[in-house]
Amino acid sequence: MVQMPGPAVVREDFYTVRLVHLAPRSTAPTRQVNRMDCVMPTSPGQIISSATCFQEVPDGSSRLRRGGVGSVRWIVALLSVCLFVAVAEPGLAGSRKARKLFNQARRAELAKDFDQALDLYDQALAEDPEDPRYQLASRRMRFVAGQRHVMLGRIQRDQGHFEEAAHEFLRALEIDPASTIANQERKRTLDLLERQSKSETGEIDIETPLERDRAERKRRMERLKARPELEPISTRPLGELTFRDQESKVVFETIGKLAGINVLFDSDYDDEKITFELKNVTLYEALDYTSLLAKAFWKPLTRNAIFVTNDSPNKRREFADEIVKTFYLSNVGTPQELQEVVQAIRGLTELRRLFPVNSQNAIVVRGSPDRIALAEKIITDVDKARPEVIIDVLVIETSESSTRDLGIAPISGGRPGINIPLTYTGEGVAAGGGGSVPLSDLGASSRDWATTLPGGTIEALLSRSDTRLLQSPRVRAADNFQAELRIGQRIPIATGSFQPGIGGVGINPLVNTQFQYVDVGVNLDLQPRIHNDREVSMHIEVEVSNVADFLEIGGISQPVIGQRTVSHDVRIEQGHSSVLGGLMQTQTFTTRAGVPLLSDIPIVGRFFSTEQVQVNENEILIVLVPHIVRMPDVQRANLRSVASGTDQVFRVRYQEEENPVSPLRSFGHDPESADQPIAVSEARPDEKAPSTPSITAPAPAPTEPPQQPAEAPSIAQPEAAPQPEPQQASATPVQAEPPAGDAARFILRPATPTVEVGGKTEVDVIVQNVQQLFGVPLRIRFDGRVMRLADITKGTFLEGDESDLIFSKNIRNEVGQAAVNISRFPGTGGVDGEGLIITLIVEGVSAGDARLRVIPTGARDGELRPLRIESAETRVTVQ
């Protein structure tokens, strides 16, 4: 026979095959072994014509033998080996090559060279097409390499390289012909190439229609305007206002002039005469008071205009603005909570268009601005993180058991008690008959009978066991949310109907049985409620259970579960311990066994009986210790009440932000006179008054106002102290003397501006020697009968590093005043040195000289600290 230890091992270009020949068995003490080592070429398909073998013989020597030598048995073994090599060589070599290619592909994949990895996976699959690993790897890498080229194509297309992108998409289709995305992207890229070739500039929009629509929609959303808010020149109190039997339109217009806003009236507005006196009221308060007395309502149209109409349900439905707003709630966990907030808003604000969006925890509202403001107040108050508490639960259980066994008892046959067997041992007992004997052979001799006398035992045993169990679970729960804690096991219990195992073979007692699982161990259910005084109310259910025993019911072993349950409602302070309940149980079991009658005899009965006394003591204690980890976040603003209007009209008011600019007054009055009272009254028949109300204050005027017909109301001025008459203006303009030193100041250039009637000229307002100027409001006063301001443009000094500026202006040529507010954006710091602040475009009205003053009010530095800057003054000559 031929024994081959294993497959042939390839070394370079040769196989080395070891042939071991075992001689047939014989009775000889030794056994002949012939071994041949043959070296054969390994070229596939080569015909082996000869082989060189070395043969070992029992004497230890060896001799060289060539093909055709030896017995026929050796030739058969050699041919078998050649046949094995010819058949096994292609499969083994192919498998090794496939594994090698597979490993190289994996390394290429890790190096992110997906094209090379795909090529190597395909080669491995070609070597071994039936291996599922190579099939899956090739399919997976085909998808990955295709997606890689799709990504590269998108990058090239976004950079404007359309031809390279088209090549990448084409390569992706060659790799994965089933890639739909590659086909779509290639068609889109080819379309872009065609559009680029037709474009004159070569620039085209590479966005898809959906992307363009999304971008346009975003731009439209950004351009949507919010509800207009008034931006009056001044938010300071308007001073003392007195109106006596005056038309409401005149009152609205007078208030508007003081605040620098325009007033528009409804064509159906019913003008009523009102009388009232106001002191230290702001613009909004004055408008509200006037609306209340005139039975009108107003709304802002733009930042410097309001609309006034009659206050009636129809007019409010026609003119009252409504807004849409979306509120996102961050502390709502369930749709039910979101619905509770919606119901609260709907009930308090009477908003009809109110819709919850559960997927986004959002509420979309449409209504009047005042109702929306109330809804925002409610959401801010109730959208709070829930308080949380951690509760330590201590379950302490102790168990003590003692057993005492004491007594003297007879024992027969290894069991307690008297048991005396009687056995016949005479002749005639059949062998193997189980002790049976014919009655005729029954003898009466005592030697034919045997018995076993009972023995006795003296028992005195005392055993004790002590068990202590401490379980300390900890659970964290949110306010008014139920928390559950389960520590233990789930025990199956048979429920429903079941078929007991009775009768024939093959009846399983579990045929119709259902099981449910019961939690055994420590089960805790609690629902806390956290109070602001750092106390916690809890509804608690604690169950401590264990498997006490098992019962056989219908062929099924059912567990007997012992339970100790406490259900309780308690309110305790955080950090304090609360003992929910304790259970102490003592059980005593006494068992006595002995010989009947004899065990009942006093004293003597102790020798014929045993007594067992078992005492069990169990005690369980449940303790709770709450620790608040998050308190209710209720701020002062949440507790503050807000005005919400009347039962029919919802109205909220905001605290106005103050600015240092004073309300507008007529030309010629100093800022110190801004708070002087203003009185408006009905003109008497014998008095002359101006045709339109003018706003004046007690101060000397440079010229007397022209007389007008007496049909219109006049503005009465309180008496002022006698002032010296103004001197005749000289032909030489008066230029204010510059302050000494390096103090910050304003100057005007040109110093003596001249303009023709109907012509225009520019006057630059320049600041000098300023440090860290951030912003400055300016008040400009001039004689409106001689000149007017056609426009005011911002300068470049505050731009500094080309930053944008906050710039607003309000020109009131009819009263000879203008207000300008110019500043940098917050966080950009201030600017040092000298430069142009604004440019005044002056237009001549009539020949003469006009006084022009530029007064800074409330200049600030980069840290919003006040800066002192001297004002500038000159005279403008109109020719």
TINULUM-591642 format. One record per residue (C-alpha): x, y, z; chain. Coordinates in steps of 0.2 Angstrom, whole numbers, plus 5000, padded with zeros to 4 digits. Layout:
R      x      y      z   lumke
R      X      Y      Z       A
...
END
This chain:
R      x      y      z   lumke
R   5000   5000   5000       A
R   5005   5018   4998       A
R   5004   5031   5012       A
R   5004   5049   5008       A
R   5006   5061   5023       A
R   4998   5075   5014       A
R   4997   5085   4998       A
R   5012   5088   4988       A
R   5022   5103   4994       A
R   5029   5114   4980       A
R   5046   5121   4981       A
R   5051   5132   4967       A
R   5048   5121   4951       A
R   5048   5104   4958       A
R   5036   5093   4969       A
R   5045   5082   4982       A
R   5034   5067   4985       A
R   5038   5054   4998       A
R   5032   5036   4995       A
R   5031   5024   5009       A
R   5029   5005   5005       A
R   5023   4994   5019       A
R   5026   4975   5016       A
R   5013   4963   5019       A
R   5011   4956   5037       A
R   5020   4941   5042       A
R   5025   4931   5057       A
R   5042   4938   5056       A
R   5047   4949   5071       A
R   5052   4963   5060       A
R   5043   4972   5046       A
R   5051   4978   5030       A
R   5049   4996   5025       A
R   5053   5003   5008       A
R   5053   5023   5006       A
R   5056   5032   4990       A
R   5059   5051   4989       A
R   5055   5056   4971       A
R   5058   5073   4963       A
R   5047   5077   4948       A
R   5045   5093   4937       A
R   5029   5103   4940       A
R   5026   5110   4924       A
R   5007   5109   4920       A
R   5003   5096   4906       A
R   5021   5089   4906       A
R   5022   5070   4903       A
R   5033   5062   4916       A
R   5044   5049   4908       A
R   5056   5045   4921       A
R   5059   5049   4940       A
R   5073   5047   4951       A
R   5070   5038   4968       A
R   5080   5033   4983       A
R   5075   5017   4991       A
R   5079   5013   5009       A
R   5080   4994   5014       A
R   5080   4987   5031       A
R   5099   4986   5033       A
R   5099   5006   5032       A
R   5108   5007   5016       A
R   5100   5016   5000       A
R   5103   5014   4982       A
R   5098   5025   4967       A
R   5085   5018   4956       A
R   5078   5025   4940       A
R   5061   5023   4931       A
R   5056   5005   4927       A
R   5064   4998   4942       A
R   5057   4989   4956       A
R   5041   4979   4958       A
R   5025   4983   4949       A
R   5018   4989   4966       A
R   5030   5004   4965       A
R   5025   5008   4948       A
R   5007   5009   4952       A
R   5010   5020   4967       A
R   5021   5032   4956       A
R   5007   5033   4943       A
R   4994   5037   4957       A
R   5005   5051   4963       A
R   5007   5058   4946       A
R   4988   5057   4943       A
R   4985   5066   4959       A
R   4997   5080   4955       A
R   4989   5082   4938       A
R   4971   5084   4945       A
R   4975   5094   4960       A
R   4987   5106   4954       A
R   4976   5118   4944       A
R   4963   5120   4958       A
R   4975   5123   4972       A
R   4985   5135   4962       A
R   4970   5145   4957       A
R   4963   5146   4974       A
R   4980   5153   4981       A
R   4980   5166   4967       A
R   4963   5171   4970       A
R   4966   5173   4989       A
R   4982   5183   4985       A
R   4972   5195   4973       A
R   4958   5196   4986       A
R   4970   5202   5000       A
R   4978   5215   4988       A
R   4961   5221   4984       A
R   4957   5224   5002       A
R   4973   5234   5005       A
R   4968   5245   4990       A
R   4951   5247   4997       A
R   4958   5253   5013       A
R   4970   5265   5004       A
R   4954   5273   4995       A
R   4960   5267   4978       A
R   4943   5260   4974       A
R   4946   5258   4955       A
R   4961   5247   4958       A
R   4952   5237   4972       A
R   4938   5234   4959       A
R   4950   5227   4946       A
R   4958   5216   4959       A
R   4941   5209   4965       A
R   4936   5205   4947       A
R   4952   5196   4944       A
R   4950   5186   4960       A
R   4932   5182   4955       A
R   4938   5176   4938       A
R   4951   5164   4946       A
R   4937   5157   4957       A
R   4920   5161   4951       A
R   4910   5150   4963       A
R   4917   5159   4979       A
R   4903   5170   4986       A
R   4915   5181   4995       A
R   4923   5187   4979       A
R   4905   5189   4971       A
R   4899   5200   4986       A
R   4916   5210   4986       A
R   4915   5213   4968       A
R   4897   5219   4968       A
R   4900   5230   4983       A
R   4916   5238   4976       A
R   4907   5241   4960       A
R   4894   5252   4969       A
R   4907   5261   4979       A
R   4918   5265   4965       A
R   4904   5271   4954       A
R   4898   5283   4969       A
R   4916   5289   4971       A
R   4916   5295   4953       A
R   4899   5303   4954       A
R   4905   5313   4969       A
R   4921   5318   4960       A
R   4910   5323   4945       A
R   4899   5334   4956       A
R   4915   5343   4963       A
R   4922   5346   4946       A
R   4905   5353   4940       A
R   4903   5365   4955       A
R   4920   5372   4950       A
R   4914   5375   4932       A
R   4924   5361   4924       A
R   4910   5353   4915       A
R   4920   5342   4903       A
R   4930   5334   4917       A
R   4913   5331   4926       A
R   4905   5323   4911       A
R   4920   5311   4910       A
R   4919   5307   4928       A
R   4900   5303   4926       A
R   4904   5292   4911       A
R   4917   5283   4921       A
R   4904   5280   4934       A
R   4892   5272   4921       A
R   4906   5261   4914       A
R   4909   5254   4932       A
R   4891   5253   4937       A
R   4879   5253   4922       A
R   4864   5252   4934       A
R   4868   5268   4942       A
R   4853   5280   4939       A
R   4861   5295   4948       A
R   4877   5294   4937       A
R   4865   5294   4921       A
R   4855   5309   4928       A
R   4871   5319   4933       A
R   4879   5315   4916       A
R   4863   5321   4906       A
R   4863   5337   4917       A
R   4881   5340   4914       A
R   4879   5338   4895       A
R   4865   5350   4896       A
R   4876   5363   4905       A
R   4890   5361   4892       A
R   4877   5364   4878       A
R   4871   5380   4887       A
R   4888   5386   4890       A
R   4893   5384   4871       A
R   4878   5395   4867       A
R   4881   5408   4880       A
R   4890   5423   4875       A
R   4899   5426   4891       A
R   4902   5408   4895       A
R   4894   5410   4912       A
R   4879   5400   4916       A
R   4869   5395   4932       A
R   4873   5377   4937       A
R   4859   5376   4950       A
R   4845   5364   4947       A
R   4827   5371   4945       A
R   4823   5364   4963       A
R   4839   5373   4970       A
R   4834   5389   4961       A
R   4817   5388   4967       A
R   4823   5385   4985       A
R   4835   5399   4984       A
R   4822   5411   4977       A
R   4810   5406   4991       A
R   4823   5410   5004       A
R   4827   5427   4996       A
R   4808   5431   4997       A
R   4807   5425   5015       A
R   4821   5437   5019       A
R   4813   5451   5010       A
R   4797   5449   5020       A
R   4794   5464   5031       A
R   4789   5464   5049       A
R   4775   5474   5056       A
R   4781   5492   5055       A
R   4787   5501   5071       A
R   4787   5519   5074       A
R   4805   5527   5076       A
R   4801   5545   5082       A
R   4815   5557   5083       A
R   4813   5557   5102       A
R   4806   5545   5115       A
R   4808   5558   5129       A
R   4792   5565   5137       A
R   4784   5578   5126       A
R   4782   5590   5140       A
R   4766   5598   5146       A
R   4752   5598   5132       A
R   4736   5607   5135       A
R   4722   5606   5122       A
R   4705   5616   5125       A
R   4690   5612   5114       A
R   4702   5607   5100       A
R   4698   5596   5085       A
R   4706   5578   5087       A
R   4714   5580   5070       A
R   4724   5595   5076       A
R   4729   5586   5091       A
R   4735   5571   5082       A
R   4745   5582   5070       A
R   4752   5593   5084       A
R   4758   5577   5093       A
R   4765   5571   5076       A
R   4775   5587   5074       A
R   4783   5586   5091       A
R   4789   5568   5088       A
R   4793   5570   5070       A
R   4781   5558   5062       A
R   4767   5560   5049       A
R   4749   5558   5052       A
R   4737   5551   5039       A
R   4718   5551   5042       A
R   4704   5540   5035       A
R   4693   5548   5023       A
R   4678   5543   5034       A
R   4686   5549   5050       A
R   4674   5559   5061       A
R   4683   5573   5069       A
R   4678   5577   5087       A
R   4683   5591   5098       A
R   4692   5586   5114       A
R   4699   5595   5129       A
R   4713   5588   5140       A
R   4730   5592   5148       A
R   4745   5580   5147       A
R   4761   5581   5157       A
R   4777   5571   5154       A
R   4769   5559   5142       A
R   4778   5550   5128       A
R   4773   5549   5110       A
R   4764   5532   5112       A
R   4755   5538   5128       A
R   4749   5554   5120       A
R   4742   5545   5105       A
R   4733   5532   5116       A
R   4726   5546   5126       A
R   4720   5556   5111       A
R   4713   5540   5103       A
R   4703   5536   5119       A
R   4695   5553   5120       A
R   4692   5554   5101       A
R   4685   5536   5100       A
R   4698   5533   5087       A
R   4712   5520   5084       A
R   4729   5522   5076       A
R   4741   5510   5068       A
R   4759   5513   5062       A
R   4761   5513   5043       A
R   4780   5515   5042       A
R   4793   5520   5054       A
R   4788   5538   5053       A
R   4770   5538   5049       A
R   4753   5533   5057       A
R   4736   5530   5051       A
R   4721   5536   5061       A
R   4703   5531   5059       A
R   4687   5528   5069       A
R   4687   5515   5082       A
R   4673   5503   5077       A
R   4672   5484   5074       A
R   4670   5486   5055       A
R   4685   5498   5054       A
R   4696   5487   5065       A
R   4692   5472   5054       A
R   4696   5483   5038       A
R   4712   5492   5044       A
R   4719   5482   5059       A
R   4735   5473   5054       A
R   4738   5454   5057       A
R   4754   5445   5058       A
R   4760   5427   5056       A
R   4773   5419   5068       A
R   4780   5402   5072       A
R   4785   5398   5090       A
R   4796   5383   5093       A
R   4795   5375   5110       A
R   4810   5367   5117       A
R   4803   5359   5133       A
R   4788   5350   5126       A
R   4790   5331   5126       A
R   4773   5324   5120       A
R   4759   5330   5108       A
R   4748   5330   5123       A
R   4759   5344   5131       A
R   4759   5354   5115       A
R   4740   5353   5114       A
R   4739   5359   5132       A
R   4749   5375   5127       A
R   4738   5377   5112       A
R   4722   5376   5122       A
R   4729   5389   5135       A
R   4733   5401   5121       A
R   4717   5399   5112       A
R   4707   5401   5128       A
R   4716   5417   5134       A
R   4719   5426   5118       A
R   4704   5420   5108       A
R   4715   5417   5093       A
R   4706   5407   5080       A
R   4720   5403   5068       A
R   4731   5393   5079       A
R   4739   5376   5074       A
R   4751   5365   5082       A
R   4765   5356   5073       A
R   4769   5340   5083       A
R   4784   5335   5072       A
R   4793   5351   5076       A
R   4786   5355   5093       A
R   4780   5371   5085       A
R   4765   5382   5085       A
R   4760   5393   5070       A
R   4749   5408   5074       A
R   4740   5421   5064       A
R   4732   5436   5072       A
R   4733   5454   5078       A
R   4750   5459   5085       A
R   4743   5462   5102       A
R   4736   5444   5103       A
R   4752   5437   5096       A
R   4762   5447   5109       A
R   4750   5439   5123       A
R   4753   5422   5115       A
R   4772   5425   5116       A
R   4771   5430   5134       A
R   4761   5414   5138       A
R   4773   5403   5129       A
R   4788   5411   5137       A
R   4780   5408   5154       A
R   4775   5389   5152       A
R   4790   5383   5141       A
R   4801   5379   5155       A
R   4812   5364   5158       A
R   4803   5352   5170       A
R   4811   5350   5187       A
R   4819   5334   5191       A
R   4822   5324   5207       A
R   4833   5309   5211       A
R   4826   5297   5224       A
R   4836   5285   5234       A
R   4826   5270   5239       A
R   4833   5259   5253       A
R   4825   5242   5255       A
R   4832   5234   5271       A
R   4826   5216   5275       A
R   4832   5205   5289       A
R   4828   5187   5292       A
R   4833   5176   5307       A
R   4828   5158   5309       A
R   4832   5145   5323       A
R   4828   5126   5324       A
R   4829   5115   5339       A
R   4827   5096   5337       A
R   4827   5086   5354       A
R   4821   5069   5359       A
R   4823   5050   5360       A
R   4814   5040   5348       A
R   4814   5021   5342       A
R   4820   5018   5324       A
R   4814   5003   5314       A
R   4821   4999   5296       A
R   4829   5016   5296       A
R   4813   5026   5299       A
R   4807   5033   5316       A
R   4794   5023   5325       A
R   4791   5005   5329       A
R   4791   4993   5315       A
R   4794   4975   5319       A
R   4794   4963   5303       A
R   4791   4944   5305       A
R   4799   4932   5293       A
R   4798   4913   5291       A
R   4815   4905   5289       A
R   4810   4886   5290       A
R   4812   4872   5277       A
R   4801   4872   5262       A
R   4804   4890   5256       A
R   4805   4890   5237       A
R   4821   4897   5230       A
R   4818   4913   5221       A
R   4800   4912   5226       A
R   4800   4928   5236       A
R   4798   4919   5253       A
R   4782   4910   5248       A
R   4780   4892   5256       A
R   4766   4880   5255       A
R   4755   4880   5270       A
R   4757   4861   5272       A
R   4776   4864   5275       A
R   4773   4878   5288       A
R   4782   4873   5304       A
R   4778   4880   5322       A
R   4795   4879   5329       A
R   4803   4896   5334       A
R   4818   4892   5324       A
R   4808   4893   5309       A
R   4804   4912   5311       A
R   4815   4928   5312       A
R   4811   4946   5316       A
R   4820   4963   5318       A
R   4819   4972   5334       A
R   4818   4991   5333       A
R   4833   5002   5339       A
R   4833   5019   5346       A
R   4841   5036   5343       A
R   4845   5051   5354       A
R   4843   5068   5345       A
R   4849   5085   5351       A
R   4852   5098   5337       A
R   4851   5117   5337       A
R   4853   5127   5321       A
R   4852   5146   5318       A
R   4852   5156   5302       A
R   4854   5175   5300       A
R   4851   5184   5283       A
R   4852   5203   5280       A
R   4847   5210   5263       A
R   4850   5228   5258       A
R   4845   5235   5241       A
R   4848   5253   5237       A
R   4841   5257   5220       A
R   4842   5275   5213       A
R   4829   5283   5201       A
R   4828   5300   5192       A
R   4811   5307   5188       A
R   4804   5322   5180       A
R   4791   5333   5188       A
R   4774   5325   5186       A
R   4780   5310   5176       A
R   4779   5292   5182       A
R   4795   5283   5184       A
R   4797   5264   5185       A
R   4811   5254   5192       A
R   4813   5235   5191       A
R   4827   5225   5199       A
R   4825   5206   5199       A
R   4819   5193   5188       A
R   4804   5189   5177       A
R   4796   5173   5181       A
R   4784   5164   5169       A
R   4767   5159   5176       A
R   4755   5148   5166       A
R   4739   5156   5162       A
R   4723   5151   5152       A
R   4718   5134   5149       A
R   4730   5119   5148       A
R   4729   5100   5145       A
R   4735   5089   5159       A
R   4745   5074   5155       A
R   4733   5060   5157       A
R   4729   5045   5147       A
R   4739   5039   5132       A
R   4756   5043   5126       A
R   4761   5059   5117       A
R   4750   5071   5127       A
R   4760   5086   5132       A
R   4753   5096   5147       A
R   4759   5112   5138       A
R   4748   5110   5123       A
R   4735   5124   5126       A
R   4745   5134   5140       A
R   4749   5152   5139       A
R   4762   5160   5149       A
R   4764   5178   5156       A
R   4780   5185   5165       A
R   4779   5193   5182       A
R   4792   5204   5189       A
R   4800   5197   5205       A
R   4812   5207   5215       A
R   4811   5226   5219       A
R   4798   5235   5209       A
R   4796   5254   5211       A
R   4783   5265   5203       A
R   4783   5284   5208       A
R   4777   5300   5202       A
R   4785   5315   5210       A
R   4779   5333   5211       A
R   4792   5346   5215       A
R   4787   5362   5224       A
R   4795   5379   5225       A
R   4799   5378   5243       A
R   4811   5363   5240       A
R   4798   5350   5245       A
R   4793   5335   5235       A
R   4776   5326   5234       A
R   4776   5308   5228       A
R   4764   5295   5225       A
R   4774   5279   5228       A
R   4771   5260   5225       A
R   4785   5249   5231       A
R   4784   5230   5230       A
R   4797   5218   5236       A
R   4793   5200   5231       A
R   4802   5183   5229       A
R   4798   5165   5224       A
R   4794   5157   5240       A
R   4789   5139   5234       A
R   4783   5129   5219       A
R   4767   5120   5217       A
R   4763   5106   5204       A
R   4747   5111   5196       A
R   4740   5100   5181       A
R   4758   5093   5178       A
R   4766   5111   5178       A
R   4777   5118   5191       A
R   4769   5134   5196       A
R   4779   5147   5207       A
R   4772   5154   5223       A
R   4777   5172   5224       A
R   4778   5181   5241       A
R   4774   5199   5240       A
R   4777   5214   5252       A
R   4769   5230   5245       A
R   4768   5248   5251       A
R   4757   5261   5242       A
R   4758   5279   5249       A
R   4757   5297   5246       A
R   4770   5308   5255       A
R   4777   5326   5255       A
R   4794   5328   5262       A
R   4808   5340   5261       A
R   4823   5336   5249       A
R   4837   5327   5258       A
R   4826   5321   5272       A
R   4822   5303   5274       A
R   4805   5296   5274       A
R   4801   5278   5281       A
R   4786   5272   5270       A
R   4782   5256   5280       A
R   4790   5242   5290       A
R   4784   5224   5292       A
R   4789   5213   5306       A
R   4784   5195   5306       A
R   4787   5181   5319       A
R   4783   5163   5316       A
R   4784   5148   5328       A
R   4782   5130   5322       A
R   4782   5116   5335       A
R   4782   5098   5328       A
R   4781   5082   5340       A
R   4783   5064   5334       A
R   4783   5048   5344       A
R   4776   5031   5348       A
R   4757   5032   5351       A
R   4752   5031   5369       A
R   4769   5029   5376       A
R   4774   5047   5370       A
R   4759   5054   5379       A
R   4765   5047   5396       A
R   4773   5061   5407       A
R   4791   5060   5409       A
R   4792   5043   5401       A
R   4785   5049   5385       A
R   4801   5059   5382       A
R   4810   5043   5379       A
R   4798   5038   5365       A
R   4796   5055   5356       A
R   4805   5069   5347       A
R   4801   5088   5347       A
R   4806   5101   5334       A
R   4804   5119   5337       A
R   4807   5132   5323       A
R   4806   5150   5325       A
R   4807   5163   5310       A
R   4808   5181   5312       A
R   4807   5193   5297       A
R   4808   5212   5296       A
R   4807   5224   5281       A
R   4810   5243   5280       A
R   4808   5254   5265       A
R   4816   5272   5266       A
R   4815   5286   5253       A
R   4827   5300   5252       A
R   4823   5313   5238       A
R   4836   5325   5231       A
R   4831   5339   5219       A
R   4843   5341   5204       A
R   4833   5355   5195       A
R   4821   5367   5202       A
R   4807   5376   5193       A
R   4814   5390   5183       A
R   4802   5404   5186       A
R   4809   5421   5184       A
R   4803   5438   5189       A
R   4797   5442   5171       A
R   4786   5426   5172       A
R   4777   5432   5187       A
R   4774   5450   5181       A
R   4757   5454   5175       A
R   4755   5464   5159       A
R   4741   5475   5152       A
R   4731   5466   5139       A
R   4717   5478   5134       A
R   4699   5477   5137       A
R   4686   5463   5134       A
R   4683   5468   5116       A
R   4700   5475   5111       A
R   4717   5467   5115       A
R   4731   5479   5118       A
R   4748   5477   5125       A
R   4761   5491   5128       A
R   4780   5490   5128       A
R   4792   5500   5138       A
R   4800   5513   5126       A
R   4819   5514   5124       A
R   4825   5531   5128       A
R   4836   5541   5118       A
R   4844   5558   5123       A
R   4836   5568   5108       A
R   4823   5581   5114       A
R   4806   5583   5105       A
R   4806   5595   5090       A
R   4803   5614   5094       A
R   4802   5629   5082       A
R   4818   5638   5077       A
R   4826   5650   5089       A
R   4824   5640   5105       A
R   4837   5633   5116       A
R   4837   5614   5121       A
R   4834   5620   5138       A
R   4817   5626   5134       A
R   4811   5609   5127       A
R   4801   5605   5142       A
R   4791   5621   5143       A
R   4772   5619   5142       A
R   4763   5620   5125       A
R   4745   5626   5125       A
R   4733   5625   5110       A
R   4716   5633   5112       A
R   4702   5638   5101       A
R   4704   5655   5093       A
R   4693   5669   5099       A
R   4683   5680   5086       A
R   4692   5696   5091       A
R   4710   5688   5090       A
R   4721   5684   5075       A
R   4729   5668   5074       A
R   4740   5658   5062       A
R   4731   5647   5050       A
R   4740   5631   5056       A
R   4746   5627   5073       A
R   4764   5631   5076       A
R   4774   5624   5091       A
R   4783   5637   5101       A
R   4790   5639   5118       A
R   4795   5655   5129       A
R   4810   5662   5120       A
R   4814   5677   5109       A
R   4812   5674   5091       A
R   4823   5682   5078       A
R   4809   5689   5068       A
R   4791   5691   5071       A
R   4779   5678   5063       A
R   4768   5684   5049       A
R   4750   5688   5053       A
R   4737   5676   5046       A
R   4718   5676   5045       A
R   4709   5672   5062       A
R   4699   5657   5056       A
R   4712   5644   5062       A
R   4716   5640   5080       A
R   4732   5647   5088       A
R   4745   5641   5100       A
R   4746   5652   5115       A
R   4763   5654   5123       A
R   4765   5658   5142       A
R   4773   5675   5145       A
R   4791   5676   5145       A
R   4803   5688   5154       A
R   4807   5704   5143       A
R   4821   5701   5132       A
R   4832   5714   5124       A
R   4828   5717   5106       A
R   4840   5708   5094       A
R   4853   5719   5086       A
R   4853   5722   5067       A
R   4862   5708   5058       A
R   4878   5714   5050       A
R   4883   5710   5033       A
R   4898   5700   5040       A
R   4893   5683   5045       A
R   4896   5678   5063       A
R   4907   5663   5065       A
R   4908   5655   5082       A
R   4926   5656   5090       A
R   4934   5639   5091       A
R   4937   5633   5108       A
R   4954   5634   5115       A
R   4966   5619   5116       A
R   4963   5602   5109       A
R   4945   5600   5114       A
R   4934   5591   5102       A
R   4923   5602   5091       A
R   4912   5604   5076       A
R   4917   5616   5062       A
R   4907   5621   5046       A
R   4915   5623   5029       A
R   4914   5634   5020       A
R   4914   5646   5035       A
R   4903   5659   5026       A
R   4892   5649   5014       A
R   4883   5659   5001       A
R   4869   5654   4990       A
R   4857   5661   4977       A
R   4838   5661   4979       A
R   4833   5645   4971       A
R   4851   5638   4971       A
R   4859   5625   4981       A
R   4876   5624   4990       A
R   4885   5611   5001       A
R   4890   5614   5019       A
R   4901   5601   5027       A
R   4900   5597   5045       A
R   4917   5592   5051       A
R   4923   5585   5068       A
R   4940   5589   5075       A
R   4951   5582   5089       A
R   4939   5568   5094       A
R   4944   5552   5102       A
R   4935   5535   5100       A
R   4919   5543   5092       A
R   4906   5529   5090       A
R   4890   5539   5086       A
R   4882   5556   5088       A
R   4864   5563   5086       A
R   4864   5581   5079       A
R   4851   5594   5080       A
R   4851   5607   5066       A
R   4842   5624   5068       A
R   4840   5637   5054       A
R   4829   5651   5048       A
R   4816   5642   5037       A
R   4810   5659   5029       A
R   4827   5662   5022       A
R   4834   5645   5018       A
R   4829   5627   5018       A
R   4838   5610   5019       A
R   4836   5600   5003       A
R   4845   5585   5009       A
R   4857   5578   5022       A
R   4870   5565   5017       A
R   4882   5555   5028       A
R   4900   5558   5028       A
R   4915   5545   5028       A
R   4923   5549   5045       A
R   4914   5536   5055       A
R   4915   5523   5042       A
R   4934   5520   5047       A
R   4938   5503   5041       A
R   4924   5504   5028       A
R   4911   5498   5040       A
R   4893   5502   5037       A
R   4884   5515   5047       A
R   4867   5518   5055       A
R   4861   5534   5048       A
R   4844   5542   5049       A
R   4838   5560   5046       A
R   4822   5570   5048       A
R   4821   5587   5040       A
R   4807   5599   5046       A
R   4809   5614   5035       A
R   4792   5622   5040       A
R   4799   5624   5058       A
R   4817   5627   5054       A
R   4824   5611   5062       A
R   4831   5594   5057       A
R   4838   5579   5067       A
R   4851   5567   5061       A
R   4857   5551   5070       A
R   4873   5543   5064       A
R   4883   5530   5072       A
R   4893   5514   5069       A
R   4887   5496   5072       A
R   4889   5489   5090       A
R   4905   5480   5093       A
R   4915   5490   5080       A
R   4923   5502   5092       A
R   4926   5521   5089       A
R   4936   5532   5077       A
R   4949   5545   5082       A
R   4955   5561   5073       A
R   4946   5573   5061       A
R   4934   5570   5047       A
R   4917   5573   5038       A
R   4902   5568   5048       A
R   4888   5575   5037       A
R   4885   5586   5022       A
R   4870   5599   5022       A
R   4862   5603   5005       A
R   4857   5621   5008       A
R   4844   5629   4996       A
R   4840   5648   4996       A
R   4822   5653   4999       A
R   4823   5672   5000       A
R   4836   5685   5001       A
R   4844   5688   5018       A
R   4855   5681   5031       A
R   4850   5665   5040       A
R   4858   5658   5056       A
R   4864   5640   5055       A
R   4868   5630   5070       A
R   4874   5612   5072       A
R   4871   5605   5090       A
R   4878   5588   5095       A
R   4867   5579   5108       A
R   4872   5563   5116       A
R   4889   5559   5108       A
R   4896   5542   5113       A
R   4912   5533   5112       A
R   4916   5515   5108       A
R   4911   5510   5126       A
R   4895   5520   5125       A
R   4902   5533   5137       A
R   4897   5551   5134       A
R   4908   5563   5124       A
R   4908   5582   5125       A
R   4909   5590   5108       A
R   4907   5609   5105       A
R   4894   5614   5093       A
R   4896   5625   5077       A
R   4887   5640   5071       A
R   4888   5651   5055       A
R   4877   5663   5045       A
R   4871   5658   5027       A
R   4869   5673   5015       A
R   4856   5671   5002       A
R   4857   5683   4987       A
END
